């Protein structure tokens, strides 16, 4: 079996994707590409008040494109990469799985499957402590959390199988 070179972190808000991604990188010697860190470093200081979703989406897409360019080069040289992007929609997962396939880069999907009440508890804790996983320039409110829940598309059993998926319940 070919060793996966592109690891997709998948889960809704507060699932523990970044914590898991950091540990996975240490375990397999991978390079991590975090959408939250890139957005924080490049764009959050310029965020319009109030936040405009279109403004954010445009910049997130730019980050995805640039991170993929770099990550695919790294993976092409045999070093695993972890895309810590959330992959909350089937379309986004399919798009980057297809790009990896075009580049002959094996993919593994890591689904962090944690109940919503536990994820909300974690989000509240992160908001309160503002620890290392606190990357946004604002607290995640219950309204934001609930909105993301309406957009979250967990992968199907078929999608998990197609992307050599693993389900993590921690």
Backbone as CSV, one residue per row, in Angstrom:
resi,resn,N_x,N_y,N_z,CA_x,CA_y,CA_z,C_x,C_y,C_z
1,UNK,0.830,-1.186,0.000,0.000,0.000,0.000,0.875,1.250,0.000
2,UNK,0.480,2.233,-0.771,1.222,3.480,-0.852,0.964,4.327,0.385
3,UNK,2.007,4.902,0.904,1.895,5.772,2.072,1.183,7.062,1.674
4,UNK,0.107,7.445,2.400,-0.579,8.699,2.062,0.366,9.886,2.215
5,UNK,0.319,10.762,1.242,1.150,11.958,1.301,0.336,13.214,1.573
6,UNK,-0.965,13.182,1.301,-1.834,14.329,1.542,-2.912,13.898,2.536
7,UNK,-2.896,14.517,3.692,-3.839,14.206,4.755,-4.814,15.374,4.891
8,UNK,-6.106,15.082,4.756,-7.147,16.096,4.849,-7.813,16.008,6.216
9,UNK,-7.748,17.087,7.000,-8.420,17.139,8.300,-9.854,17.582,8.067
10,UNK,-10.804,16.808,8.559,-12.216,17.058,8.297,-13.000,17.014,9.603
11,UNK,-13.753,18.063,9.866,-14.600,18.092,11.053,-15.210,19.455,11.231
12,UNK,-16.260,19.534,12.011,-16.926,20.809,12.241,-16.215,21.581,13.359
13,UNK,-16.711,22.739,13.648,-16.121,23.653,14.628,-15.944,22.964,15.984
14,UNK,-14.719,23.054,16.522,-14.437,22.528,17.848,-14.165,21.035,17.920
15,UNK,-14.016,20.384,16.765,-13.806,18.928,16.758,-12.409,18.527,17.212
16,UNK,-11.466,19.466,17.219,-10.096,19.149,17.614,-9.177,18.898,16.438
17,UNK,-9.532,19.444,15.283,-8.758,19.199,14.056,-7.315,19.666,14.175
18,UNK,-7.111,20.870,14.680,-5.753,21.409,14.759,-4.910,20.637,15.762
19,UNK,-5.462,20.323,16.912,-4.734,19.536,17.913,-4.337,18.186,17.326
20,UNK,-5.277,17.547,16.651,-5.021,16.253,16.016,-3.983,16.405,14.901
21,UNK,-4.114,17.456,14.086,-3.183,17.672,12.974,-1.752,17.868,13.472
22,UNK,-1.590,18.611,14.535,-0.251,18.836,15.100,0.354,17.512,15.562
23,UNK,-0.439,16.705,16.256,0.052,15.401,16.723,0.365,14.484,15.543
24,UNK,-0.478,14.481,14.529,-0.235,13.648,13.345,1.059,14.060,12.657
25,UNK,1.291,15.345,12.526,2.531,15.831,11.904,3.759,15.348,12.666
26,UNK,3.689,15.415,13.991,4.811,14.944,14.810,5.027,13.447,14.616
27,UNK,3.942,12.708,14.503,4.017,11.254,14.366,4.582,10.817,13.014
28,UNK,4.176,11.483,11.936,4.563,11.024,10.591,5.577,11.932,9.902
29,UNK,6.015,12.985,10.580,6.996,13.886,9.986,6.435,14.720,8.847
30,UNK,5.195,15.182,9.011,4.513,15.940,7.966,4.644,17.446,8.180
31,UNK,4.359,18.182,7.115,4.284,19.636,7.157,2.799,20.004,7.195
32,UNK,2.424,20.856,8.148,1.015,21.244,8.323,0.742,22.588,7.669
33,UNK,-0.406,22.665,6.996,-0.885,23.896,6.381,-2.236,24.222,7.022
34,UNK,-2.266,25.253,7.863,-3.454,25.603,8.641,-4.126,26.837,8.066
35,UNK,-5.389,26.701,7.656,-6.117,27.851,7.128,-6.245,28.942,8.187
36,UNK,-6.491,28.579,9.427,-6.640,29.598,10.475,-5.347,30.392,10.659
37,UNK,-4.213,29.714,10.651,-2.939,30.414,10.839,-2.631,31.328,9.657
38,UNK,-2.867,30.853,8.444,-2.606,31.686,7.267,-3.527,32.903,7.253
39,UNK,-4.802,32.697,7.530,-5.731,33.829,7.559,-5.349,34.817,8.660
40,UNK,-4.952,34.318,9.823,-4.556,35.197,10.928,-3.328,36.024,10.550
41,UNK,-2.353,35.383,9.913,-1.113,36.078,9.565,-1.283,37.056,8.400
42,UNK,-2.139,36.707,7.456,-2.222,37.503,6.231,-3.376,38.495,6.177
43,UNK,-4.508,38.174,6.800,-5.697,38.978,6.529,-6.498,39.463,7.733
44,UNK,-6.501,38.737,8.857,-7.441,39.099,9.915,-7.264,40.518,10.426
45,UNK,-6.051,41.047,10.403,-5.844,42.411,10.914,-6.553,43.453,10.059
46,UNK,-6.951,43.080,8.838,-7.642,44.000,7.928,-9.136,43.712,7.829
47,UNK,-9.650,42.860,8.702,-11.045,42.443,8.641,-11.975,43.642,8.743
48,UNK,-12.909,43.765,7.793,-13.884,44.852,7.897,-14.822,44.628,9.081
49,UNK,-15.272,45.715,9.665,-16.223,45.659,10.779,-17.521,46.276,10.281
50,UNK,-18.634,45.560,10.299,-18.752,44.161,10.686,-18.151,43.243,9.620
51,UNK,-17.858,42.030,10.034,-17.272,41.043,9.145,-18.198,40.782,7.961
52,UNK,-17.638,40.812,6.763,-18.400,40.539,5.547,-18.022,39.151,5.052
53,UNK,-18.982,38.226,4.999,-18.668,36.852,4.581,-17.956,36.780,3.232
54,UNK,-18.374,37.571,2.258,-17.723,37.547,0.943,-16.255,37.918,1.015
55,UNK,-15.937,38.883,1.861,-14.553,39.308,2.055,-13.725,38.131,2.565
56,UNK,-14.250,37.424,3.564,-13.531,36.289,4.146,-13.392,35.146,3.154
57,UNK,-14.475,34.798,2.481,-14.456,33.665,1.555,-13.431,33.866,0.447
58,UNK,-13.366,35.072,-0.086,-12.388,35.356,-1.143,-10.961,35.109,-0.657
59,UNK,-10.667,35.530,0.542,-9.311,35.375,1.077,-9.009,33.934,1.474
60,UNK,-10.013,33.243,1.989,-9.833,31.821,2.305,-9.503,31.061,1.016
61,UNK,-10.217,31.330,-0.049,-9.956,30.647,-1.327,-8.550,30.947,-1.845
62,UNK,-8.101,32.186,-1.694,-6.722,32.521,-2.103,-5.709,31.728,-1.294
63,UNK,-5.959,31.626,0.012,-5.054,30.849,0.866,-5.054,29.381,0.465
64,UNK,-6.235,28.803,0.232,-6.296,27.410,-0.199,-5.445,27.199,-1.441
65,UNK,-5.599,28.067,-2.428,-4.866,27.915,-3.690,-3.356,27.981,-3.460
66,UNK,-2.908,28.944,-2.668,-1.467,29.078,-2.430,-0.935,27.938,-1.565
67,UNK,-1.689,27.560,-0.539,-1.249,26.445,0.301,-1.159,25.171,-0.530
68,UNK,-2.117,24.950,-1.431,-2.066,23.755,-2.270,-0.837,23.763,-3.164
69,UNK,-0.509,24.914,-3.751,0.684,24.990,-4.609,1.929,24.542,-3.843
70,UNK,2.081,25.055,-2.628,3.258,24.716,-1.827,3.162,23.272,-1.317
71,UNK,2.004,22.896,-0.788,1.832,21.549,-0.225,2.048,20.471,-1.279
72,UNK,1.558,20.691,-2.483,1.732,19.677,-3.529,3.193,19.536,-3.924
73,UNK,3.940,20.620,-3.906,5.380,20.534,-4.181,6.089,19.748,-3.078
74,UNK,5.716,20.021,-1.830,6.318,19.314,-0.698,5.997,17.817,-0.800
75,UNK,4.732,17.494,-1.035,4.319,16.089,-1.129,4.947,15.400,-2.327
76,UNK,5.106,16.118,-3.410,5.733,15.549,-4.604,7.176,15.132,-4.336
77,UNK,7.778,15.707,-3.330,9.144,15.356,-2.946,9.168,14.248,-1.897
78,UNK,7.979,13.697,-1.587,7.907,12.543,-0.699,7.656,12.854,0.753
79,UNK,7.464,14.111,1.091,7.209,14.486,2.479,5.700,14.651,2.667
80,UNK,5.094,13.976,3.651,3.647,14.100,3.845,3.249,15.524,4.232
81,UNK,2.033,15.893,3.844,1.475,17.189,4.214,0.107,16.965,4.859
82,UNK,-0.222,17.848,5.783,-1.513,17.823,6.461,-2.215,19.138,6.153
83,UNK,-3.355,19.034,5.505,-4.156,20.216,5.197,-5.199,20.375,6.303
84,UNK,-4.915,21.287,7.213,-5.751,21.554,8.387,-6.737,22.660,8.021
85,UNK,-7.721,22.281,7.185,-8.646,23.263,6.632,-10.077,23.047,7.066
86,UNK,-10.386,21.958,7.717,-11.754,21.674,8.110,-12.512,20.820,7.115
87,UNK,-12.366,21.127,5.838,-13.036,20.367,4.773,-14.477,20.050,5.142
88,UNK,-15.241,21.100,5.447,-16.618,20.953,5.891,-17.631,20.639,4.813
89,UNK,-17.213,20.720,3.543,-18.136,20.432,2.450,-17.588,19.378,1.513
90,UNK,-18.505,18.592,0.963,-18.112,17.528,0.035,-17.421,18.087,-1.204
91,UNK,-17.873,19.244,-1.686,-17.271,19.840,-2.884,-15.799,20.183,-2.665
92,UNK,-15.487,20.770,-1.510,-14.093,21.130,-1.221,-13.233,19.878,-1.103
93,UNK,-13.743,18.864,-0.418,-12.980,17.611,-0.299,-12.743,17.001,-1.674
94,UNK,-13.779,16.974,-2.506,-13.655,16.395,-3.846,-12.660,17.180,-4.691
95,UNK,-12.707,18.510,-4.586,-11.801,19.351,-5.388,-10.341,19.047,-5.067
96,UNK,-9.997,18.984,-3.784,-8.593,18.775,-3.431,-8.171,17.315,-3.543
97,UNK,-9.087,16.395,-3.369,-8.775,14.986,-3.628,-8.481,14.791,-5.115
98,UNK,-9.236,15.476,-5.977,-9.002,15.384,-7.424,-7.658,16.002,-7.801
99,UNK,-7.321,17.135,-7.198,-6.019,17.752,-7.473,-4.885,16.817,-7.039
100,UNK,-5.044,16.184,-5.901,-4.030,15.235,-5.435,-3.929,14.061,-6.399
101,UNK,-5.066,13.551,-6.846,-5.067,12.423,-7.791,-4.385,12.815,-9.094
102,UNK,-4.660,14.010,-9.586,-4.007,14.491,-10.815,-2.494,14.531,-10.666
103,UNK,-2.046,14.820,-9.447,-0.612,14.886,-9.176,-0.053,13.541,-8.709
104,UNK,-0.872,12.486,-8.750,-0.480,11.143,-8.299,-0.036,11.138,-6.840
105,UNK,-0.742,11.898,-6.012,-0.431,11.977,-4.593,-1.522,11.265,-3.804
106,UNK,-1.184,10.186,-3.104,-2.179,9.456,-2.313,-2.769,10.331,-1.205
107,UNK,-4.074,10.167,-0.958,-4.818,10.980,0.006,-5.371,10.105,1.124
108,UNK,-5.448,10.708,2.309,-6.123,10.063,3.436,-6.974,11.142,4.115
109,UNK,-8.260,10.845,4.286,-9.188,11.744,4.963,-9.285,11.344,6.431
110,UNK,-9.130,12.310,7.312,-9.239,12.086,8.753,-10.486,12.827,9.224
111,UNK,-11.544,12.096,9.535,-12.784,12.694,10.015,-12.788,12.710,11.533
112,UNK,-12.803,13.903,12.114,-12.919,14.035,13.563,-14.398,14.162,13.879
113,UNK,-14.944,13.078,14.405,-16.379,12.943,14.632,-16.656,13.080,16.121
114,UNK,-17.010,14.288,16.533,-17.236,14.603,17.940,-18.642,15.202,18.061
115,UNK,-19.417,14.769,19.045,-20.777,15.303,19.207,-20.793,16.830,19.361
116,UNK,-21.854,17.443,18.861,-21.976,18.905,18.862,-21.878,19.506,20.260
117,UNK,-22.474,18.866,21.266,-22.426,19.440,22.610,-21.002,19.478,23.155
118,UNK,-20.194,18.473,22.842,-18.790,18.469,23.266,-17.993,19.518,22.484
119,UNK,-18.271,19.647,21.199,-17.578,20.660,20.399,-17.898,22.064,20.902
120,UNK,-19.155,22.320,21.245,-19.536,23.637,21.768,-18.837,23.901,23.104
121,UNK,-18.713,22.876,23.952,-17.977,23.028,25.219,-16.531,23.427,24.935
122,UNK,-15.912,22.767,23.969,-14.519,23.070,23.612,-14.376,24.491,23.068
123,UNK,-15.330,24.904,22.242,-15.292,26.263,21.687,-15.374,27.290,22.812
124,UNK,-16.267,27.089,23.764,-16.374,28.007,24.901,-15.073,28.074,25.688
125,UNK,-14.458,26.910,25.897,-13.179,26.863,26.607,-12.103,27.615,25.821
126,UNK,-12.052,27.390,24.511,-11.073,28.095,23.663,-11.312,29.602,23.700
127,UNK,-12.573,30.020,23.621,-12.890,31.450,23.705,-12.401,32.045,25.026
128,UNK,-12.587,31.307,26.117,-12.249,31.808,27.447,-10.749,31.847,27.692
129,UNK,-10.032,30.806,27.254,-8.602,30.706,27.565,-7.700,31.319,26.508
130,UNK,-8.209,31.412,25.272,-7.434,31.960,24.141,-6.051,31.330,24.043
131,UNK,-6.062,30.001,24.097,-4.814,29.239,24.024,-4.271,29.169,22.607
132,UNK,-3.405,28.197,22.361,-2.698,28.106,21.086,-3.622,27.855,19.901
133,UNK,-4.792,27.257,20.113,-5.695,27.005,18.988,-6.623,28.187,18.717
134,UNK,-6.488,29.267,19.480,-7.309,30.464,19.287,-6.655,31.317,18.203
135,UNK,-7.124,31.202,16.965,-6.501,31.892,15.844,-7.359,33.009,15.260
136,UNK,-8.663,32.973,15.507,-9.548,33.968,14.916,-9.433,35.284,15.672
137,UNK,-9.761,36.410,15.025,-9.680,37.701,15.722,-10.951,38.001,16.517
138,UNK,-11.736,36.959,16.795,-12.991,37.116,17.513,-13.365,35.778,18.133
139,UNK,-14.218,35.845,19.153,-14.741,34.616,19.740,-15.761,34.005,18.792
140,UNK,-15.853,32.692,18.796,-16.903,32.006,18.055,-18.144,32.020,18.940
141,UNK,-19.187,32.701,18.466,-20.433,32.794,19.226,-21.300,31.574,18.957
142,UNK,-22.327,31.416,19.770,-23.261,30.309,19.549,-23.933,30.454,18.183
143,UNK,-24.240,31.686,17.800,-24.860,31.933,16.496,-23.943,31.477,15.358
144,UNK,-22.645,31.804,15.457,-21.680,31.361,14.435,-21.580,29.838,14.414
145,UNK,-21.477,29.254,15.599,-21.363,27.804,15.716,-22.561,27.125,15.056
146,UNK,-23.762,27.605,15.387,-24.977,27.016,14.831,-25.055,27.203,13.321
147,UNK,-24.592,28.344,12.818,-24.591,28.576,11.371,-23.681,27.572,10.671
148,UNK,-22.487,27.378,11.203,-21.552,26.419,10.606,-22.158,25.012,10.627
149,UNK,-22.882,24.693,11.695,-23.526,23.380,11.786,-24.495,23.152,10.625
150,UNK,-25.177,24.213,10.193,-26.129,24.063,9.084,-25.422,23.833,7.759
151,UNK,-24.151,24.201,7.676,-23.386,24.061,6.437,-22.503,22.813,6.426
152,UNK,-22.317,22.192,7.570,-21.429,21.038,7.731,-22.007,19.834,6.980
153,UNK,-21.167,19.242,6.126,-21.538,18.047,5.368,-20.572,16.926,5.722
154,UNK,-20.931,16.076,6.670,-20.029,14.968,7.006,-19.862,14.053,5.798
155,UNK,-18.693,13.486,5.645,-18.495,12.567,4.515,-19.334,11.310,4.671
156,UNK,-19.793,10.808,3.543,-20.544,9.555,3.525,-19.573,8.389,3.693
157,UNK,-20.132,7.217,3.937,-19.305,6.010,4.028,-18.556,5.783,2.721
158,UNK,-19.210,6.064,1.601,-18.560,5.893,0.281,-17.398,6.864,0.117
159,UNK,-17.596,8.116,0.543,-16.524,9.109,0.433,-15.355,8.728,1.333
160,UNK,-15.650,8.293,2.552,-14.581,7.849,3.455,-13.787,6.709,2.829
161,UNK,-14.479,5.764,2.244,-13.799,4.623,1.616,-12.949,5.083,0.433
162,UNK,-13.493,5.962,-0.391,-12.777,6.437,-1.576,-11.519,7.219,-1.212
163,UNK,-11.544,7.876,-0.045,-10.402,8.703,0.373,-9.588,8.057,1.502
164,UNK,-9.648,6.726,1.574,-8.911,5.987,2.608,-9.133,6.573,3.983
165,UNK,-10.372,6.934,4.262,-10.701,7.664,5.470,-10.597,6.897,6.761
166,UNK,-10.315,7.642,7.805,-10.351,7.130,9.168,-11.267,8.048,9.972
167,UNK,-11.962,7.472,10.929,-12.841,8.242,11.798,-12.195,8.314,13.178
168,UNK,-12.031,9.538,13.667,-11.414,9.771,14.970,-12.500,10.308,15.890
169,UNK,-12.695,9.676,17.030,-13.741,10.081,17.970,-13.132,10.460,19.299
170,UNK,-12.388,11.531,19.319,-11.776,11.962,20.583,-12.062,13.403,20.857
